[in-house]
Amino acid sequence: MYGSQEDGSIDEDALSSILKTALGVAELTVTDLFRAIDQEEKGRITFADFGRFAETYPDFAEEYLYPDQPPFESCAQTPPALTPNGFCADFSPENSDAGRKPVRKKLD
């Protein structure tokens, strides 16, 4: 969709535009990310290039797009806390209810 070349490749400006739209942000610097993906220095990357990079570096956004922000801490690294909807996204075994007696609630 965004590729201006027949091979579907995009340049740094197009990558910036795509990620700004996907992340819903007005300002985003993608120069370091683009350079890391474009290791052959072609000035263009393909979706396949991006996919390989994302598989190799699944936390690329934290390192390349938001390097000045403190690292994200998951519920697994801190005591599980309930979120506004009452659930924690941590499904690790040590926090499971396995072996506990199920709560039974009377239904009217």
Secondary structure, 3 states (H helix, E strand, C coil): CCCCCCCCCECHHHHHHHHHHHHCCCCCCCHHHHHHHCCCCCCCECHHHHHHHHHHCCCHHHHHHCCCCCCCCCCCCCCCCCCCCCCCCCCCHHHCCCCCCCCCCCCC
